[in-house]
Amino acid sequence: MPSFLKRLKWADWLILIVLVGAFGYVGLRLEGTLNYTWRWELIPDYFIRYREDRQEWFANLLLQGLFATLRICIYAGILAAIFGTILGVARCAENLTIRLLARTYLELLRNIPPVVIIFIFFFFLSQQLIDALNMNAWARGIARSDSAPAWEFFFGDMRRFPSLVSGVLVLGLFQAAFVGEIVRAGIQSIPKGQFEAARAIGMSRSQEMRYIVMPQALRKVVPPMANQFISLIKDSSIISLISVQELTYKTVELVASTRLIFEAWLTTAACYFILCFGLSLLFRRLEKH
Amino acid sequence: MVQTPIIIAEGVGKYFGDFKALTDVDLIVNQGERVVICGPSGSGKSTLIRCFNGLENHDTGRLCVDGMELREDAPGMRQLRQDVGMVFQQFNLFPHLTILENLIIGPMKVRKQSRAAAEATARKYLERVRIPEQADKRPAQLSGGQQQRVAIARALCMQPRVMLFDEPTSALDPEMIGEVLDVMVELAETGMTMVVVTHEMGFARKVADTMVFMEAGRIVEVSPPETFFTAPKSQRARVFLDQILEH
């Protein structure tokens, strides 16, 4: 018997039995009452499929969605890190106006539900920006040009580029508020003596931040930042609501066209879980070194 | 010899909220003078020398350092701090930089010296504080005494006109106090103007030109060390000396 089984007391067994029983009951009910036919064998095709007519493999809905999610999260993560750092520094600024502006931004984002924020950012910010820059026409131009494949490696289908920009902007600005709080905590964890020593050799406020405080603070905030990045991946599913074609959106599409309701959602859940849990294991390992 | 005052305090007062940390402090420090400030803890010694380079802002009275009147946010405060070196009780070295980088960052970023020039100066001062071989280590790899000597070298690299020491040996293990004091004695011999807050009376006797005794935010006594240690004018200084010299 493995050693962990020996460590289980009778109460632990009781809990486990109750859990297994509960899951079993739900499973049986689904079988009996819903009359649902599981068709798991169809799922792999929606990741990657072989097209007979063209004699080639191509990424189907779920894999496209997964790639889109990854792209969006990386770009939004970079945006959140940059803007969040600025916010965090602003939160510690001597100037009251700057401090209040940063504080206002944070409090707004912290006290409005994410879905609502995402819609507000979408309509009032990213839509306006995309129109102002005439991005739709530009992206369609790229999609038709010869250099399209290179662009598509980084940004996916170029006809969908404006929607990607929306997603990245909205998600990045949303996450920046929380990154800002992490950075602020990092700055405030630097001992007062460091600020004083910097000032005592005649450094200006900005030199003090740039050369002394931020290098130390940023090093300290790497672990919470990594966790925030994992949050960002999970939160990215909300932007399916503004029609960004990432994993959740693609799953909705898949469910609508195939009725593989349970299989599709369970698969998507597994994708998010593997991605996030994998990253969290990776970060934990990196942290140890 | 003509005395040029470099620090002039006139009726300086300082509040922390309702607590009056400094009351009517008058003090003149001349160029090349070594002043040692002592007194029981909480007597305002540290607050006073922190006012000298504007790390604290005094609330009342006048304070002139190196010909400039200190006020909160006065233009030129940065310039002043470049010319007034400060050594802290907790060393406050920059832990993310090597020893050499700790020494050159001020001269390079603040005084805009070239890296080569800054490094040459830095190595000279590391030599002078007797740890040239530690240049590429990080502060955390050094002992407390070595760290404090680096902190002294860092302040010297800015070529200051006055050096302020805020209890430089109070955070050190006893066996390391000597090495730091030796460096400070040598520095005194070069003619540097020094204001030192310390309880090290042996050091004070050796280098001080003037002893200042503070209690409860006031300067109680200013006298030359011969008088101060043998026949202090004030009763309170006598009691203080008895207490710390007993051991």
Contacts between the chains, C-beta under 8 A, distances in Angstrom:
chain1	res1	chain2	res2	distance
A	191	B	90	7.9
A	191	B	92	7.8
A	193	B	88	6.1
A	193	B	90	5.2
A	193	B	92	3.9
A	194	B	92	6.2
A	194	B	94	6.8
A	196	B	55	5.6
A	196	B	86	8.0
A	196	B	88	7.0
A	196	B	92	6.5
A	197	B	86	7.9
A	197	B	88	6.6
A	197	B	92	3.7
A	197	B	93	7.5
A	197	B	94	7.1
A	198	B	94	7.9
A	199	B	55	6.6
A	199	B	81	6.4
A	200	B	53	6.2
A	200	B	55	6.7
A	200	B	81	5.9
A	200	B	84	7.9
A	200	B	85	7.6
A	200	B	86	4.1
A	200	B	88	7.8
A	200	B	155	7.6
A	201	B	81	7.0
A	201	B	82	7.0
A	201	B	105	7.8
A	201	B	106	3.7
A	201	B	110	6.1
A	201	B	154	7.1
A	201	B	155	7.4
A	201	B	158	5.6
A	202	B	78	5.1
A	202	B	79	7.1
A	202	B	80	8.0
A	202	B	81	4.3
A	202	B	82	3.5
A	202	B	106	6.8
A	202	B	110	4.6
A	202	B	111	7.9
A	202	B	158	6.9
A	203	B	78	7.7
A	203	B	106	7.3
A	203	B	109	6.8
A	203	B	110	5.8
A	204	B	78	6.0
A	207	B	109	5.6
A	207	B	110	7.0
A	211	B	105	5.9
A	211	B	109	6.0
A	212	B	94	5.7
A	212	B	105	8.0
A	215	B	96	5.0
A	216	B	94	7.8
A	216	B	95	6.8
A	216	B	96	5.1
A	219	B	96	6.9
